[in-house]
Amino acid sequence: MFPTRSSIFRRGDTVTAIYGVDQGLVELADGPHNRIRYGPGEIFFFEDLVDFREHHTRDAIALTPVALIRMGRSNFQALIHRHPTFVLHLLVQQHGRLRQQRLDARHFY
């Protein structure tokens, strides 16, 4: 369990896992205006794990008390091999986030 405002990881930390939010809200940020929030049932940072990046590209902060499920690279890859439809779920999730970002961005032009 991570208390409110605690760091889950920092930009530049070594990537070792993906995270699923069991309880609470997590904010990922790579600057003051580029922030995204994840809540219960959502998975974050599979992008860095799948791309085989060595370091995180954002900070992850607990906005509320947070309980996370952590899955290492090899376990995540095994999950994908055993349940390929899981990848579709991740793609749908990312597509929804990108669509929402585009809608939000048009208010700033």
C-alpha positions as CSV (number, residue, x, y, z in Angstrom):
1,M,0.0,0.0,0.0
2,F,1.3,3.4,-1.0
3,P,0.1,6.4,1.1
4,T,-1.2,9.6,-0.5
5,R,1.5,11.7,-2.4
6,S,4.1,8.9,-2.1
7,S,6.3,8.0,-5.1
8,I,5.7,4.7,-6.8
9,F,8.6,5.2,-9.2
10,R,10.4,8.2,-10.7
11,R,11.3,9.0,-14.3
12,G,14.7,7.5,-14.8
13,D,14.2,4.5,-12.5
14,T,14.9,1.1,-14.0
15,V,11.8,-0.5,-15.5
16,T,11.1,-3.9,-13.9
17,A,7.3,-4.3,-13.9
18,I,3.9,-3.2,-14.9
19,Y,1.3,-2.1,-12.4
20,G,-2.4,-2.6,-12.0
21,V,-4.4,-0.4,-9.7
22,D,-6.3,-2.4,-7.2
23,Q,-7.5,0.6,-5.1
24,G,-6.9,4.3,-5.3
25,L,-5.7,6.8,-7.9
26,V,-2.2,7.1,-9.5
27,E,-1.0,10.0,-11.5
28,L,1.8,9.7,-14.1
29,A,3.5,12.9,-15.2
30,D,6.5,13.9,-17.3
31,G,5.9,17.6,-16.7
32,P,3.5,20.0,-15.2
33,H,1.0,19.9,-18.1
34,N,1.4,16.3,-19.2
35,R,-0.4,14.2,-16.6
36,I,-2.6,11.1,-16.8
37,R,-4.5,9.3,-14.0
38,Y,-5.2,5.7,-13.5
39,G,-7.8,4.1,-11.3
40,P,-9.0,0.7,-10.1
41,G,-8.8,-2.0,-12.8
42,E,-6.5,0.0,-15.0
43,I,-2.9,-1.1,-15.9
44,F,-0.1,1.4,-16.4
45,F,3.4,1.3,-17.7
46,F,3.2,-1.7,-19.9
47,E,4.4,0.6,-22.7
48,D,7.9,0.9,-21.1
49,L,8.0,-2.8,-20.4
50,V,6.9,-3.9,-23.8
51,D,9.3,-1.4,-25.6
52,F,12.1,-2.9,-23.5
53,R,13.0,0.6,-22.3
54,E,15.5,0.5,-19.5
55,H,14.1,3.5,-17.6
56,H,10.7,4.9,-16.8
57,T,9.7,7.9,-18.9
58,R,7.3,9.4,-16.2
59,D,6.9,9.8,-12.5
60,A,4.2,7.8,-10.8
61,I,2.6,9.3,-7.7
62,A,-0.2,8.0,-5.4
63,L,-3.0,10.6,-5.4
64,T,-4.9,8.7,-2.8
65,P,-3.9,5.7,-0.7
66,V,-3.0,3.1,-3.4
67,A,-2.9,-0.7,-3.6
68,L,-1.1,-2.0,-6.6
69,I,-0.7,-5.3,-8.3
70,R,2.9,-5.6,-9.7
71,M,3.9,-8.0,-12.5
72,G,7.5,-8.5,-13.7
73,R,8.5,-8.5,-17.4
74,S,8.7,-12.3,-17.7
75,N,5.3,-12.9,-16.0
76,F,3.7,-10.2,-18.2
77,Q,5.1,-11.8,-21.4
78,A,3.8,-15.2,-20.2
79,L,0.4,-13.7,-19.6
80,I,0.4,-12.3,-23.2
81,H,1.3,-15.7,-24.6
82,R,-1.3,-17.5,-22.6
83,H,-4.1,-14.9,-23.1
84,P,-3.5,-13.1,-26.4
85,T,-6.9,-11.4,-26.2
86,F,-5.4,-9.5,-23.2
87,V,-3.4,-7.5,-25.7
88,L,-6.6,-6.4,-27.3
89,H,-7.8,-5.1,-24.0
90,L,-4.6,-3.1,-23.6
91,L,-5.0,-1.6,-27.1
92,V,-8.6,-0.6,-26.5
93,Q,-7.6,1.0,-23.2
94,Q,-4.8,3.0,-24.9
95,H,-7.0,4.0,-27.8
96,G,-9.6,5.3,-25.4
97,R,-7.0,7.4,-23.6
98,L,-5.6,8.8,-26.9
99,R,-9.1,9.7,-28.0
100,Q,-9.8,11.4,-24.7
101,Q,-6.6,13.3,-25.0
102,R,-7.5,14.6,-28.4
103,L,-10.9,15.7,-27.2
104,D,-9.3,17.5,-24.2
105,A,-6.6,19.1,-26.4
106,R,-9.0,20.7,-28.8
107,H,-10.3,23.0,-26.0
108,F,-6.8,24.6,-25.8
109,Y,-6.6,25.7,-29.5
